[in-house]
Amino acid sequence: MSFDAWIIFSLFWLAFVTTPGPNAVNCISNGMNLGFGKAMLGVMAILTQATVFLLLSALGITALIAASPTGFFVAKLIGAGFLIYLGIRGWRTATKPVPSVERPARHVYLHALAVATINPKSFAGYLAAFSQFVQPDVPIWSQMAVIMPTALVLTTLSYTGFTLFGVGMGRAALAAVFNIWIRRVLAICFIVYGALLGASSLPNLEGAS
């Protein structure tokens, strides 16, 4: 990958990981409720998902999944339902105090991994990255030696920033009413993302029928 191509890829990936989505909302929520140290488990989960998706994209599996309308449709519906469920649950529990019992580290990590995996941005972003920036006449793994570190470093910086933003919001949200509405806004974000993901699946259903 040439230096010019690397710059373009870096700008694309920076826009990809800084555009607010379910991962960002989850990082902000974790930062508010868990504190910085434990909330970083969510960032680790996002990096796990990013590493796996980058490797799958390099192997062509992500493109293969996208080429199957029925399978892709079912996966998107499951993801949409999960996001809407998180939003509804978040709205219903917004008026309740944050549980004093700490969430196990394993739960924080697996929850963030699930959100990252069904993130509607993921397939589109990784497919775009590999269709636009990978050169077919150059060995894929030599390109991955540049792509993966760049993508993972930018991903880490972005979602660490969202987590820190959540920590700051949590410290500022001393008033109960303010805290409730912040949590409700985050809940609405999950519902909206889920609805958009479900709506985007409808053309796939028509095409498969």
Rosetta constraint file for C-alpha pairs under 8 A:
AtomPair CA 1 CA 5 HARMONIC 6.11 0.50
AtomPair CA 1 CA 6 HARMONIC 6.34 0.50
AtomPair CA 1 CA 135 HARMONIC 7.94 0.50
AtomPair CA 1 CA 143 HARMONIC 6.14 0.50
AtomPair CA 1 CA 146 HARMONIC 7.43 0.50
AtomPair CA 2 CA 6 HARMONIC 6.14 0.50
AtomPair CA 3 CA 7 HARMONIC 6.24 0.50
AtomPair CA 4 CA 8 HARMONIC 6.39 0.50
AtomPair CA 5 CA 9 HARMONIC 6.09 0.50
AtomPair CA 5 CA 133 HARMONIC 7.31 0.50
AtomPair CA 6 CA 10 HARMONIC 5.96 0.50
AtomPair CA 7 CA 11 HARMONIC 6.24 0.50
AtomPair CA 8 CA 12 HARMONIC 6.19 0.50
AtomPair CA 9 CA 13 HARMONIC 6.10 0.50
AtomPair CA 9 CA 129 HARMONIC 7.54 0.50
AtomPair CA 9 CA 133 HARMONIC 6.73 0.50
AtomPair CA 10 CA 14 HARMONIC 5.95 0.50
AtomPair CA 10 CA 150 HARMONIC 6.88 0.50
AtomPair CA 10 CA 151 HARMONIC 7.43 0.50
AtomPair CA 11 CA 15 HARMONIC 6.25 0.50
AtomPair CA 12 CA 16 HARMONIC 6.15 0.50
AtomPair CA 13 CA 17 HARMONIC 6.15 0.50
AtomPair CA 13 CA 129 HARMONIC 7.97 0.50
AtomPair CA 13 CA 151 HARMONIC 6.49 0.50
AtomPair CA 13 CA 154 HARMONIC 7.35 0.50
AtomPair CA 14 CA 18 HARMONIC 6.03 0.50
AtomPair CA 14 CA 154 HARMONIC 6.30 0.50
AtomPair CA 14 CA 155 HARMONIC 7.75 0.50
AtomPair CA 14 CA 158 HARMONIC 7.93 0.50
AtomPair CA 15 CA 19 HARMONIC 5.97 0.50
AtomPair CA 16 CA 125 HARMONIC 6.83 0.50
AtomPair CA 17 CA 154 HARMONIC 7.51 0.50
AtomPair CA 17 CA 155 HARMONIC 5.96 0.50
AtomPair CA 17 CA 158 HARMONIC 6.32 0.50
AtomPair CA 17 CA 159 HARMONIC 7.73 0.50
AtomPair CA 18 CA 158 HARMONIC 5.85 0.50
AtomPair CA 18 CA 159 HARMONIC 7.84 0.50
AtomPair CA 20 CA 24 HARMONIC 5.49 0.50
AtomPair CA 20 CA 25 HARMONIC 7.18 0.50
AtomPair CA 21 CA 25 HARMONIC 6.30 0.50
AtomPair CA 21 CA 119 HARMONIC 7.74 0.50
AtomPair CA 21 CA 121 HARMONIC 7.64 0.50
AtomPair CA 21 CA 193 HARMONIC 7.46 0.50
AtomPair CA 22 CA 26 HARMONIC 6.06 0.50
AtomPair CA 22 CA 115 HARMONIC 6.72 0.50
AtomPair CA 22 CA 116 HARMONIC 7.43 0.50
AtomPair CA 22 CA 119 HARMONIC 6.35 0.50
AtomPair CA 22 CA 189 HARMONIC 7.63 0.50
AtomPair CA 22 CA 190 HARMONIC 6.42 0.50
AtomPair CA 22 CA 193 HARMONIC 7.07 0.50
AtomPair CA 23 CA 27 HARMONIC 6.15 0.50
AtomPair CA 23 CA 46 HARMONIC 7.58 0.50
AtomPair CA 23 CA 112 HARMONIC 7.47 0.50
AtomPair CA 23 CA 115 HARMONIC 6.52 0.50
AtomPair CA 23 CA 116 HARMONIC 5.89 0.50
AtomPair CA 23 CA 119 HARMONIC 7.25 0.50
AtomPair CA 23 CA 159 HARMONIC 7.79 0.50
AtomPair CA 24 CA 28 HARMONIC 6.19 0.50
AtomPair CA 24 CA 159 HARMONIC 6.46 0.50
AtomPair CA 24 CA 162 HARMONIC 5.96 0.50
AtomPair CA 24 CA 163 HARMONIC 7.90 0.50
AtomPair CA 25 CA 29 HARMONIC 6.12 0.50
AtomPair CA 25 CA 162 HARMONIC 8.00 0.50
AtomPair CA 25 CA 186 HARMONIC 6.31 0.50
AtomPair CA 25 CA 189 HARMONIC 7.42 0.50
AtomPair CA 25 CA 190 HARMONIC 7.74 0.50
AtomPair CA 26 CA 30 HARMONIC 6.03 0.50
AtomPair CA 26 CA 42 HARMONIC 7.89 0.50
AtomPair CA 26 CA 112 HARMONIC 7.05 0.50
AtomPair CA 26 CA 115 HARMONIC 7.85 0.50
AtomPair CA 27 CA 31 HARMONIC 6.06 0.50
AtomPair CA 27 CA 39 HARMONIC 6.98 0.50
AtomPair CA 27 CA 42 HARMONIC 6.56 0.50
AtomPair CA 27 CA 43 HARMONIC 7.21 0.50
AtomPair CA 27 CA 159 HARMONIC 6.67 0.50
AtomPair CA 27 CA 160 HARMONIC 7.90 0.50
AtomPair CA 27 CA 162 HARMONIC 5.85 0.50
AtomPair CA 27 CA 163 HARMONIC 4.82 0.50
AtomPair CA 27 CA 166 HARMONIC 7.01 0.50
AtomPair CA 28 CA 32 HARMONIC 6.23 0.50
AtomPair CA 28 CA 162 HARMONIC 5.54 0.50
AtomPair CA 28 CA 163 HARMONIC 4.99 0.50
AtomPair CA 28 CA 164 HARMONIC 7.52 0.50
AtomPair CA 28 CA 165 HARMONIC 6.32 0.50
AtomPair CA 28 CA 166 HARMONIC 3.94 0.50
AtomPair CA 28 CA 167 HARMONIC 7.26 0.50
AtomPair CA 29 CA 33 HARMONIC 6.24 0.50
AtomPair CA 29 CA 163 HARMONIC 7.87 0.50
AtomPair CA 29 CA 166 HARMONIC 6.11 0.50
AtomPair CA 29 CA 183 HARMONIC 7.68 0.50
AtomPair CA 29 CA 186 HARMONIC 7.38 0.50
AtomPair CA 30 CA 34 HARMONIC 5.39 0.50
AtomPair CA 30 CA 35 HARMONIC 7.17 0.50
AtomPair CA 30 CA 39 HARMONIC 5.04 0.50
AtomPair CA 30 CA 42 HARMONIC 7.54 0.50
AtomPair CA 30 CA 163 HARMONIC 6.94 0.50
AtomPair CA 30 CA 166 HARMONIC 7.03 0.50
AtomPair CA 31 CA 35 HARMONIC 5.14 0.50
AtomPair CA 31 CA 36 HARMONIC 5.65 0.50
AtomPair CA 31 CA 39 HARMONIC 5.39 0.50
AtomPair CA 31 CA 163 HARMONIC 4.88 0.50
AtomPair CA 31 CA 164 HARMONIC 6.38 0.50
AtomPair CA 31 CA 165 HARMONIC 7.29 0.50
AtomPair CA 31 CA 166 HARMONIC 4.33 0.50
AtomPair CA 31 CA 167 HARMONIC 4.34 0.50
AtomPair CA 31 CA 168 HARMONIC 7.92 0.50
AtomPair CA 31 CA 170 HARMONIC 7.17 0.50
AtomPair CA 32 CA 166 HARMONIC 4.70 0.50
AtomPair CA 32 CA 167 HARMONIC 4.74 0.50
AtomPair CA 32 CA 168 HARMONIC 7.33 0.50
AtomPair CA 32 CA 169 HARMONIC 6.24 0.50
AtomPair CA 32 CA 170 HARMONIC 4.12 0.50
AtomPair CA 32 CA 171 HARMONIC 7.45 0.50
AtomPair CA 33 CA 98 HARMONIC 7.11 0.50
AtomPair CA 33 CA 167 HARMONIC 7.79 0.50
AtomPair CA 33 CA 170 HARMONIC 6.82 0.50
AtomPair CA 34 CA 38 HARMONIC 5.93 0.50
AtomPair CA 34 CA 39 HARMONIC 5.71 0.50
AtomPair CA 35 CA 39 HARMONIC 5.95 0.50
AtomPair CA 35 CA 167 HARMONIC 6.01 0.50
AtomPair CA 36 CA 40 HARMONIC 6.19 0.50
AtomPair CA 36 CA 163 HARMONIC 6.89 0.50
AtomPair CA 36 CA 164 HARMONIC 6.72 0.50
AtomPair CA 36 CA 167 HARMONIC 6.32 0.50
AtomPair CA 37 CA 41 HARMONIC 7.62 0.50
AtomPair CA 38 CA 42 HARMONIC 7.94 0.50
AtomPair CA 38 CA 105 HARMONIC 7.09 0.50
AtomPair CA 38 CA 108 HARMONIC 7.97 0.50
AtomPair CA 39 CA 43 HARMONIC 7.31 0.50
AtomPair CA 39 CA 108 HARMONIC 7.58 0.50
AtomPair CA 39 CA 163 HARMONIC 6.85 0.50
AtomPair CA 40 CA 44 HARMONIC 6.33 0.50
AtomPair CA 40 CA 160 HARMONIC 7.17 0.50
AtomPair CA 40 CA 163 HARMONIC 7.30 0.50
AtomPair CA 41 CA 45 HARMONIC 6.29 0.50
AtomPair CA 41 CA 105 HARMONIC 7.20 0.50
AtomPair CA 41 CA 108 HARMONIC 6.53 0.50
AtomPair CA 41 CA 109 HARMONIC 5.35 0.50
AtomPair CA 42 CA 46 HARMONIC 6.39 0.50
AtomPair CA 42 CA 108 HARMONIC 6.27 0.50
AtomPair CA 42 CA 109 HARMONIC 5.28 0.50
AtomPair CA 42 CA 111 HARMONIC 7.85 0.50
AtomPair CA 42 CA 112 HARMONIC 5.04 0.50
AtomPair CA 42 CA 113 HARMONIC 7.31 0.50
AtomPair CA 43 CA 47 HARMONIC 6.27 0.50
AtomPair CA 43 CA 112 HARMONIC 7.74 0.50
AtomPair CA 43 CA 156 HARMONIC 6.88 0.50
AtomPair CA 43 CA 159 HARMONIC 6.16 0.50
AtomPair CA 43 CA 160 HARMONIC 6.68 0.50
AtomPair CA 44 CA 48 HARMONIC 6.22 0.50
AtomPair CA 44 CA 109 HARMONIC 7.37 0.50
AtomPair CA 45 CA 49 HARMONIC 6.31 0.50
AtomPair CA 45 CA 109 HARMONIC 5.53 0.50
AtomPair CA 45 CA 110 HARMONIC 7.11 0.50
AtomPair CA 45 CA 112 HARMONIC 5.78 0.50
AtomPair CA 45 CA 113 HARMONIC 4.82 0.50
AtomPair CA 45 CA 116 HARMONIC 7.65 0.50
AtomPair CA 46 CA 50 HARMONIC 6.07 0.50
AtomPair CA 46 CA 112 HARMONIC 6.77 0.50
AtomPair CA 46 CA 113 HARMONIC 6.02 0.50
AtomPair CA 46 CA 116 HARMONIC 5.78 0.50
AtomPair CA 47 CA 51 HARMONIC 6.03 0.50
AtomPair CA 47 CA 152 HARMONIC 6.64 0.50
AtomPair CA 47 CA 155 HARMONIC 7.18 0.50
AtomPair CA 47 CA 156 HARMONIC 7.10 0.50
AtomPair CA 48 CA 52 HARMONIC 6.28 0.50
AtomPair CA 48 CA 113 HARMONIC 7.56 0.50
AtomPair CA 49 CA 53 HARMONIC 6.04 0.50
AtomPair CA 49 CA 113 HARMONIC 6.53 0.50
AtomPair CA 49 CA 116 HARMONIC 6.47 0.50
AtomPair CA 49 CA 117 HARMONIC 6.27 0.50
AtomPair CA 50 CA 54 HARMONIC 5.98 0.50
AtomPair CA 50 CA 152 HARMONIC 7.22 0.50
AtomPair CA 51 CA 55 HARMONIC 6.27 0.50
AtomPair CA 51 CA 148 HARMONIC 7.53 0.50
AtomPair CA 51 CA 152 HARMONIC 7.51 0.50
AtomPair CA 52 CA 56 HARMONIC 6.10 0.50
AtomPair CA 53 CA 57 HARMONIC 5.90 0.50
AtomPair CA 53 CA 62 HARMONIC 7.49 0.50
AtomPair CA 53 CA 126 HARMONIC 7.30 0.50
AtomPair CA 54 CA 58 HARMONIC 6.19 0.50
AtomPair CA 54 CA 126 HARMONIC 7.07 0.50
AtomPair CA 54 CA 148 HARMONIC 7.09 0.50
AtomPair CA 55 CA 59 HARMONIC 6.32 0.50
AtomPair CA 56 CA 60 HARMONIC 6.17 0.50
AtomPair CA 56 CA 61 HARMONIC 5.27 0.50
AtomPair CA 56 CA 62 HARMONIC 5.89 0.50
AtomPair CA 57 CA 61 HARMONIC 5.84 0.50
AtomPair CA 57 CA 62 HARMONIC 5.08 0.50
AtomPair CA 57 CA 63 HARMONIC 6.93 0.50
AtomPair CA 57 CA 126 HARMONIC 6.80 0.50
AtomPair CA 57 CA 127 HARMONIC 7.15 0.50
AtomPair CA 57 CA 130 HARMONIC 6.98 0.50
AtomPair CA 58 CA 130 HARMONIC 7.58 0.50
AtomPair CA 58 CA 140 HARMONIC 6.85 0.50
AtomPair CA 58 CA 141 HARMONIC 7.91 0.50
AtomPair CA 58 CA 144 HARMONIC 7.70 0.50
AtomPair CA 60 CA 64 HARMONIC 6.37 0.50
AtomPair CA 61 CA 65 HARMONIC 6.25 0.50
AtomPair CA 62 CA 66 HARMONIC 6.33 0.50
AtomPair CA 62 CA 123 HARMONIC 7.12 0.50
AtomPair CA 62 CA 126 HARMONIC 7.97 0.50
AtomPair CA 62 CA 127 HARMONIC 7.13 0.50
AtomPair CA 63 CA 67 HARMONIC 6.15 0.50
AtomPair CA 63 CA 127 HARMONIC 6.64 0.50
AtomPair CA 64 CA 68 HARMONIC 6.77 0.50
AtomPair CA 65 CA 71 HARMONIC 7.07 0.50
AtomPair CA 65 CA 72 HARMONIC 6.31 0.50
AtomPair CA 66 CA 72 HARMONIC 5.89 0.50
AtomPair CA 66 CA 123 HARMONIC 7.76 0.50
AtomPair CA 67 CA 72 HARMONIC 7.88 0.50
AtomPair CA 68 CA 72 HARMONIC 5.97 0.50
AtomPair CA 69 CA 73 HARMONIC 5.88 0.50
AtomPair CA 69 CA 204 HARMONIC 5.90 0.50
AtomPair CA 69 CA 205 HARMONIC 7.58 0.50
AtomPair CA 69 CA 207 HARMONIC 7.62 0.50
AtomPair CA 69 CA 208 HARMONIC 6.19 0.50
AtomPair CA 70 CA 74 HARMONIC 6.26 0.50
AtomPair CA 70 CA 204 HARMONIC 7.42 0.50
AtomPair CA 70 CA 205 HARMONIC 7.24 0.50
AtomPair CA 70 CA 208 HARMONIC 6.32 0.50
AtomPair CA 71 CA 75 HARMONIC 6.19 0.50
AtomPair CA 72 CA 76 HARMONIC 6.13 0.50
AtomPair CA 73 CA 77 HARMONIC 6.23 0.50
AtomPair CA 73 CA 201 HARMONIC 5.69 0.50
AtomPair CA 73 CA 204 HARMONIC 6.15 0.50
AtomPair CA 73 CA 205 HARMONIC 6.68 0.50
AtomPair CA 74 CA 78 HARMONIC 6.27 0.50
AtomPair CA 75 CA 79 HARMONIC 6.23 0.50
AtomPair CA 75 CA 118 HARMONIC 7.91 0.50
AtomPair CA 76 CA 80 HARMONIC 6.01 0.50
AtomPair CA 76 CA 118 HARMONIC 7.36 0.50
AtomPair CA 76 CA 120 HARMONIC 7.51 0.50
AtomPair CA 76 CA 197 HARMONIC 6.59 0.50
AtomPair CA 76 CA 198 HARMONIC 6.68 0.50
AtomPair CA 76 CA 201 HARMONIC 6.55 0.50
AtomPair CA 77 CA 81 HARMONIC 6.12 0.50
AtomPair CA 77 CA 197 HARMONIC 7.47 0.50
AtomPair CA 77 CA 198 HARMONIC 5.66 0.50
AtomPair CA 77 CA 201 HARMONIC 7.08 0.50
AtomPair CA 78 CA 82 HARMONIC 6.23 0.50
AtomPair CA 79 CA 83 HARMONIC 6.31 0.50
AtomPair CA 79 CA 118 HARMONIC 4.94 0.50
AtomPair CA 79 CA 119 HARMONIC 7.30 0.50
AtomPair CA 79 CA 120 HARMONIC 7.78 0.50
AtomPair CA 79 CA 194 HARMONIC 7.20 0.50
AtomPair CA 79 CA 197 HARMONIC 7.67 0.50
AtomPair CA 80 CA 84 HARMONIC 6.23 0.50
AtomPair CA 80 CA 118 HARMONIC 7.98 0.50
AtomPair CA 80 CA 193 HARMONIC 7.46 0.50
AtomPair CA 80 CA 194 HARMONIC 4.08 0.50
AtomPair CA 80 CA 195 HARMONIC 6.42 0.50
AtomPair CA 80 CA 196 HARMONIC 7.88 0.50
AtomPair CA 80 CA 197 HARMONIC 5.47 0.50
AtomPair CA 80 CA 198 HARMONIC 5.32 0.50
AtomPair CA 81 CA 85 HARMONIC 6.04 0.50
AtomPair CA 81 CA 194 HARMONIC 6.43 0.50
AtomPair CA 81 CA 198 HARMONIC 7.86 0.50
AtomPair CA 82 CA 86 HARMONIC 6.28 0.50
AtomPair CA 82 CA 194 HARMONIC 7.42 0.50
AtomPair CA 83 CA 87 HARMONIC 6.25 0.50
AtomPair CA 83 CA 115 HARMONIC 7.65 0.50
AtomPair CA 83 CA 190 HARMONIC 5.33 0.50
AtomPair CA 83 CA 191 HARMONIC 6.11 0.50
AtomPair CA 83 CA 193 HARMONIC 6.88 0.50
AtomPair CA 83 CA 194 HARMONIC 4.87 0.50
AtomPair CA 84 CA 88 HARMONIC 6.15 0.50
AtomPair CA 84 CA 190 HARMONIC 5.98 0.50
AtomPair CA 84 CA 191 HARMONIC 4.35 0.50
AtomPair CA 84 CA 192 HARMONIC 7.59 0.50
AtomPair CA 84 CA 193 HARMONIC 7.72 0.50
AtomPair CA 84 CA 194 HARMONIC 5.10 0.50
AtomPair CA 84 CA 195 HARMONIC 7.10 0.50
AtomPair CA 85 CA 89 HARMONIC 6.06 0.50
AtomPair CA 85 CA 191 HARMONIC 7.57 0.50
AtomPair CA 86 CA 90 HARMONIC 5.96 0.50
AtomPair CA 86 CA 187 HARMONIC 7.08 0.50
AtomPair CA 86 CA 190 HARMONIC 6.48 0.50
AtomPair CA 86 CA 191 HARMONIC 7.49 0.50
AtomPair CA 87 CA 91 HARMONIC 6.15 0.50
AtomPair CA 87 CA 186 HARMONIC 7.57 0.50
AtomPair CA 87 CA 187 HARMONIC 4.11 0.50
AtomPair CA 87 CA 188 HARMONIC 5.84 0.50
AtomPair CA 87 CA 189 HARMONIC 7.14 0.50
AtomPair CA 87 CA 190 HARMONIC 4.73 0.50
AtomPair CA 87 CA 191 HARMONIC 4.85 0.50
AtomPair CA 88 CA 92 HARMONIC 6.22 0.50
AtomPair CA 88 CA 187 HARMONIC 6.66 0.50
AtomPair CA 88 CA 188 HARMONIC 7.93 0.50
AtomPair CA 88 CA 191 HARMONIC 7.03 0.50
AtomPair CA 89 CA 93 HARMONIC 6.19 0.50
AtomPair CA 89 CA 187 HARMONIC 7.70 0.50
AtomPair CA 90 CA 94 HARMONIC 5.90 0.50
AtomPair CA 90 CA 183 HARMONIC 6.94 0.50
AtomPair CA 90 CA 184 HARMONIC 6.79 0.50
AtomPair CA 90 CA 186 HARMONIC 7.73 0.50
AtomPair CA 90 CA 187 HARMONIC 4.99 0.50
AtomPair CA 91 CA 183 HARMONIC 7.15 0.50
AtomPair CA 91 CA 184 HARMONIC 5.17 0.50
AtomPair CA 91 CA 187 HARMONIC 5.40 0.50
AtomPair CA 91 CA 188 HARMONIC 7.40 0.50
AtomPair CA 94 CA 180 HARMONIC 5.22 0.50
AtomPair CA 94 CA 181 HARMONIC 7.60 0.50
AtomPair CA 94 CA 183 HARMONIC 5.59 0.50
AtomPair CA 94 CA 184 HARMONIC 6.02 0.50
AtomPair CA 95 CA 180 HARMONIC 5.67 0.50
AtomPair CA 103 CA 107 HARMONIC 6.53 0.50
AtomPair CA 103 CA 108 HARMONIC 6.74 0.50
AtomPair CA 104 CA 108 HARMONIC 6.55 0.50
AtomPair CA 105 CA 109 HARMONIC 6.25 0.50
AtomPair CA 106 CA 110 HARMONIC 6.08 0.50
AtomPair CA 107 CA 111 HARMONIC 5.86 0.50
AtomPair CA 108 CA 112 HARMONIC 6.25 0.50
AtomPair CA 109 CA 113 HARMONIC 6.12 0.50
AtomPair CA 110 CA 114 HARMONIC 6.12 0.50
AtomPair CA 111 CA 115 HARMONIC 6.35 0.50
AtomPair CA 112 CA 116 HARMONIC 6.07 0.50
AtomPair CA 113 CA 117 HARMONIC 6.02 0.50
AtomPair CA 114 CA 118 HARMONIC 6.39 0.50
AtomPair CA 115 CA 119 HARMONIC 5.94 0.50
AtomPair CA 116 CA 122 HARMONIC 7.78 0.50
AtomPair CA 117 CA 122 HARMONIC 7.39 0.50
AtomPair CA 118 CA 122 HARMONIC 7.51 0.50
AtomPair CA 120 CA 124 HARMONIC 7.49 0.50
AtomPair CA 120 CA 193 HARMONIC 7.92 0.50
AtomPair CA 120 CA 197 HARMONIC 6.17 0.50
AtomPair CA 121 CA 125 HARMONIC 5.79 0.50
AtomPair CA 122 CA 126 HARMONIC 6.04 0.50
AtomPair CA 123 CA 127 HARMONIC 5.93 0.50
AtomPair CA 124 CA 128 HARMONIC 5.96 0.50
AtomPair CA 125 CA 129 HARMONIC 6.13 0.50
AtomPair CA 126 CA 130 HARMONIC 6.24 0.50
AtomPair CA 127 CA 131 HARMONIC 5.88 0.50
AtomPair CA 128 CA 132 HARMONIC 5.83 0.50
AtomPair CA 129 CA 133 HARMONIC 5.66 0.50
AtomPair CA 129 CA 134 HARMONIC 7.40 0.50
AtomPair CA 130 CA 134 HARMONIC 5.13 0.50
AtomPair CA 134 CA 140 HARMONIC 7.46 0.50
AtomPair CA 134 CA 143 HARMONIC 7.15 0.50
AtomPair CA 135 CA 140 HARMONIC 7.82 0.50
AtomPair CA 136 CA 140 HARMONIC 7.61 0.50
AtomPair CA 138 CA 142 HARMONIC 7.62 0.50
AtomPair CA 138 CA 143 HARMONIC 7.39 0.50
AtomPair CA 139 CA 143 HARMONIC 6.77 0.50
AtomPair CA 140 CA 144 HARMONIC 6.18 0.50
AtomPair CA 141 CA 145 HARMONIC 6.24 0.50
AtomPair CA 142 CA 146 HARMONIC 7.27 0.50
AtomPair CA 143 CA 147 HARMONIC 6.16 0.50
AtomPair CA 144 CA 148 HARMONIC 5.48 0.50
AtomPair CA 145 CA 149 HARMONIC 6.94 0.50
AtomPair CA 146 CA 150 HARMONIC 6.38 0.50
AtomPair CA 147 CA 151 HARMONIC 6.00 0.50
AtomPair CA 148 CA 152 HARMONIC 5.97 0.50
AtomPair CA 149 CA 153 HARMONIC 5.97 0.50
AtomPair CA 150 CA 154 HARMONIC 6.24 0.50
AtomPair CA 151 CA 155 HARMONIC 6.00 0.50
AtomPair CA 152 CA 156 HARMONIC 6.04 0.50
AtomPair CA 153 CA 157 HARMONIC 6.27 0.50
AtomPair CA 154 CA 158 HARMONIC 6.09 0.50
AtomPair CA 155 CA 159 HARMONIC 6.21 0.50
AtomPair CA 156 CA 160 HARMONIC 5.86 0.50
AtomPair CA 157 CA 161 HARMONIC 6.12 0.50
AtomPair CA 158 CA 162 HARMONIC 6.49 0.50
AtomPair CA 159 CA 163 HARMONIC 6.09 0.50
AtomPair CA 160 CA 164 HARMONIC 6.18 0.50
AtomPair CA 161 CA 165 HARMONIC 6.14 0.50
AtomPair CA 162 CA 166 HARMONIC 6.31 0.50
AtomPair CA 163 CA 167 HARMONIC 6.30 0.50
AtomPair CA 164 CA 168 HARMONIC 6.22 0.50
AtomPair CA 165 CA 169 HARMONIC 6.21 0.50
AtomPair CA 166 CA 170 HARMONIC 6.02 0.50
AtomPair CA 167 CA 171 HARMONIC 6.34 0.50
AtomPair CA 168 CA 172 HARMONIC 6.23 0.50
AtomPair CA 169 CA 173 HARMONIC 5.91 0.50
AtomPair CA 170 CA 174 HARMONIC 7.59 0.50
AtomPair CA 170 CA 179 HARMONIC 7.77 0.50
AtomPair CA 173 CA 178 HARMONIC 5.86 0.50
AtomPair CA 173 CA 179 HARMONIC 5.13 0.50
AtomPair CA 174 CA 178 HARMONIC 7.46 0.50
AtomPair CA 174 CA 179 HARMONIC 7.00 0.50
AtomPair CA 175 CA 179 HARMONIC 6.28 0.50
AtomPair CA 176 CA 180 HARMONIC 6.17 0.50
AtomPair CA 177 CA 181 HARMONIC 6.40 0.50
AtomPair CA 178 CA 182 HARMONIC 6.26 0.50
AtomPair CA 179 CA 183 HARMONIC 6.30 0.50
AtomPair CA 180 CA 184 HARMONIC 6.18 0.50
AtomPair CA 181 CA 185 HARMONIC 6.05 0.50
AtomPair CA 182 CA 186 HARMONIC 6.35 0.50
AtomPair CA 183 CA 187 HARMONIC 6.18 0.50
AtomPair CA 184 CA 188 HARMONIC 6.14 0.50
AtomPair CA 185 CA 189 HARMONIC 6.29 0.50
AtomPair CA 186 CA 190 HARMONIC 6.61 0.50
AtomPair CA 187 CA 191 HARMONIC 6.50 0.50
AtomPair CA 188 CA 192 HARMONIC 6.07 0.50
AtomPair CA 189 CA 193 HARMONIC 6.10 0.50
AtomPair CA 190 CA 194 HARMONIC 6.13 0.50
AtomPair CA 191 CA 195 HARMONIC 6.10 0.50
AtomPair CA 192 CA 196 HARMONIC 6.09 0.50
AtomPair CA 193 CA 197 HARMONIC 6.09 0.50
AtomPair CA 194 CA 198 HARMONIC 6.13 0.50
AtomPair CA 195 CA 199 HARMONIC 6.04 0.50
AtomPair CA 196 CA 200 HARMONIC 6.07 0.50
AtomPair CA 197 CA 201 HARMONIC 6.53 0.50
AtomPair CA 198 CA 202 HARMONIC 7.06 0.50
AtomPair CA 200 CA 204 HARMONIC 7.87 0.50
AtomPair CA 201 CA 205 HARMONIC 6.55 0.50
AtomPair CA 202 CA 206 HARMONIC 6.43 0.50
AtomPair CA 203 CA 207 HARMONIC 6.10 0.50
AtomPair CA 204 CA 208 HARMONIC 6.08 0.50
AtomPair CA 205 CA 209 HARMONIC 6.29 0.50
